[in-house]
Amino acid sequence: MNTAVGKIELRNLKLDDYRELKASMQEAYQELESSYWKEHHIEKLLEIFPEGQLVVLADDKVVGAALSLIVDYDSIDDNHTYEDITGKYTFSTHDSNGDVLYGIDVFIHPKFRGLRLGRRLYDTRKELSEQLNLKSIVFAGRIPNYVKHANDMSPKQYIEKVRMKELHDPVLSFQLSNDFHVKKVMKNYLEGDVSSLDYAVLMEWNNIYYDKSPKLINTRKSIIRLGLIQWQMRPLGNLEALFDQAEFFIDTVSGYESDFALFPELFIAPLMADYNHLSEADAIRELAKFAEPIRQKFLEFAISYNINIITGSMPYVEDGKLYNVGFLCKRDGSYEMYTKIHITPNEVAHWGMTGGDKIQTFHTDCGKIGIVVCYDVEFPELPRLLADQGMKILFVPFLTDTQNGYTRVKHCAQSRAIENECYVAIAGCVGNLPKVNNMDIQFAQAAVFTPSDFSFPTNGIKAEATPNTEMTLIVDVNLDLLKELHEHGSVRILKDRRHDLYELKKVNLAK
């Protein structure tokens, strides 16, 4: 990561963005003379196709963009040039009744490359194509590294070597990794592209949901991918070693395009080995000093890997009191803290831990979620209050030492999924820590539980990890099935409650 970033936002381009857009484009295309759009060009694009013009902002500054047209591809010659496809920069080729989204530009400011911002732009283009029921995305991409190999191979050979990862091209390699395929090699596409020797590669991404008979496509994301991390307890020399191990898992689950990564409760416990000479209460308070550095680092990971991260939990000291907290680090650069509310007798006796007092759901780009820590899931009132606030997915980071402790968490989590018409994802730690007092053994089996009805697995278990083995569990959940269940399920638990006889409500602590 070249530049520290606190906030990421992707939205439609506005004319007011032009000055920052121009500056970033000039930095991105330094090798191409006068390579930026004039203000009247941007004004025209926003007039004819505003939803197709995208920008990505880092800390409220435009650092990248993707500009597009809709074209009737049957009317386009495959041997077109950049001037042809843009109507000599008048955009007269735009056809709102066309069938292809044509990308005329995409760039990221050099200082903000490595944050996977380009992938966000590409993914949003794909979503737009699905929403508009377009057949495909097409564009002609540069091959800027070809000039280094032109004496040794043809463009066709160069493209094949890049495809086979024998060579790397900063543009073509990225496009191939985003599910685009090569249609043909084009000559004299973009005048002045010296590094590509005036060659370009016509690329295409096919929309598998395209229907020649247009139908209304639900624009809300309904399939959410969860990445659960079953963490192996092992000796760790320092905080950097923990970050290295955590980044490996984040990289893995984000590589499968997961929307969330879930870590277990107190997965940072191996760092407590350095304080084993202290009492258990003093040692856990020493561990609390890592909470803020972990939050900061995981927020960087969330931005860089474009994934929402639930950091499990860790000790945290506030006003002299010891809490068990975690952080929801969102991929837009924001974060929120949650606190374990119900404290086990063991945590009180050995550590002097205090329970939190805030019951809340969290807004994410995948809808409302809830997070409760381990013992909390054994109290049905708490998740029910979250369900009443609109929660659709409940995340439960846990830590259990024995199988009977895990059984309590598992079966209570399954019950919460059924009674609250939601998905419940649980993840815990496995392995042993012989040199850490009160944290020596662990038992876990990560899982995702569902309601029990015809649209869901008959046993209410969407997926389970292998018990007591370090691994990840990647699971898709469909939010539309919950809506259908709520309205038309065999039983409608949330609707059929007898509010005339009983009610559940939070206590107003301010009183």
Protein Blocks (a to p, Z undefined) as FASTA:
>chain_A
ZZdcfbdcdddddfklmmmmmmmmmmmmmmbghiacdfklmmmmmmmommlpccddeehi
afbdcddddddfklpcfkbcfklmnononopmpcfkbcbdcdfbdcddfklgoklmmmmm
mmmmmmmmmmnopabdcdddddfklmmmmmmocfklmmmmmmnomaccfklmmmmmnopa
cfbdcehkbghilmnnopacddddddfkbcfbacdddfbdfbdcdddddddddddfblml
mmmmmmmmmmmmmmnopabdcddehklmmmmmmmmmpcfklmmmmmmmmmmmmmmmmmmm
mmmnopacdehiadddeehiacdddddddfkopacddddfbdcfklmmmnopacdfbdcd
dddfebpadddehjlmmpmklmmmmmmnopabdcdddddfbfklmmmmmmmmmmmmmmno
paddddddedjdfkbghilbccddddddddddfkbcfklpabacdehiacdddddddfkl
mmmmmmmgmbdfklmpcfklgccddddfkZZ
